[in-house]
Amino acid sequence: MLIQWLKRKIFNLIRDDIREMCERYVEAQNGKNSKFENHLLLLETETEKQNGQICDIKKSFTDLKKKIFEQQEVDKSYARKLLMLEENIQGDNQLIKELQQGIRSQAGLIEDIGKVIDSYEKDITESRKINGNHTNRLLTLEENMRSNNKRLQGIVETMELDNPYSLIDYGQFENNFRGSRDLIKQRQQIYVPYFKEKKNVLDLGCGRGEFLELMHENGIQAVGVDLYQPFVDQCGQMGFEVYHQDALEYLRKCQLVDGIFFGQVAEHLHVAELIQFCGLAYEKLLPGGCLIIETPNPTCLAIYSHAFYADPTHTRPVHPETLRYYLHIAGFRNIEIVYTDSSRLPTRIPVLESDRVVNLDEFNESMKEVSDQLFGSRDYAAVAIKQ
């Protein structure tokens, strides 16, 4: 009985130990399985990444194969073009050889041409010797022509200077046709304010000295220039500084001034002379200097029937806008056209008054324009200030 009990006791102990060992083994094995599952999960994730990269590599490889194929096609095209180029070069080389042969064949012809040219040069040299006498005669004729031209030019200049001032008493002429000195001074009075505080004024074409006298009376230094000697003498006797010279010539040589008056002279000039005068005046004026050009007004028809063509020295009237343009191209920007009331004729078309006329106001307004055209200001002045 004791032995059986001992056997059972030992068996139970062994069984319990084996059970405990099995349980421990199972627990250990479960831990290992959990770690293995984690590793397996990581491995699956990495495998998916590798598969994606492999797909990308396959796609890149496919694209590379496509580009290699395209490059091969391009290389084939270049190869064909290179072959054609080599063929063309071979053809050009052949053409060059042919040209070289042609040049060599022409060398003899060129040598023959050179001999012909040498022969011509000898003939030309002999011809020059023969023509030497004729050349000397031509030079003598040309010298005679230049001498005659100088004589003719002197005659023409003398005629221009003598015409028409040497044929009439121009001072008496102005007294009869332009008006007295007192009348002209009264008309020119409106220009005095433009020259206030000026220190060096030129009166070009000063005539009888009316404007010079106005400048003297207002304490303004002024110098006169006129081409008509009796006017120069008359102004000198009055105590004014006046020079006998052409206005353009004097203006070219004079120093800078701050005022220029050019009264009743523009209508005596040709177009080129008037344009030249405007340029010279701009050049000789100091900044702020004033230029006044007074001349007959062609927009008033009365000048043609009264005074303009009575003076034989007048060439043509100058339109106000034309004179404005000449001054503008000369450099002036501040330009004013002044129509002088003192030069108006004492004649006007009367205003019609009636209760039975239709459009009476319109008619009177139109007749006013006609009256201005017929009996407006016979003189105007272009006033230009140099900026």
Secondary structure by P-SEA (a helix, b strand, c coil): caaaaaaaaaaaaaaaaaaaaaaaaaaaaaaaaaaaaaaaaaaaaaaaaaaaaaaaaaaaaaaaaaaaaaaaaaaaaaaaaaaaaaaaaaaaaaaaaaaaaaaaaaaaaaaaaaaaaaaaaaaaaaaaaaaaaaaaaaaaaaaaaaaaaaaaaaaaaaaaaaccccccaaaaaaaaccccaaaaaaaacccccccccccccccccccccaaaaaaaaabbbbbbbbccaaaaaaaaaaccccccccaaaaaaccccccccccccccccccaaaaaaaaaaaaaaccccbbbbbbbbbccccccccccccccccccccccaaaaaaaaaaacccbbbbbbbccccccccccccccccccaaaaaaaaaaaaaaacccccbbbbbbbcc
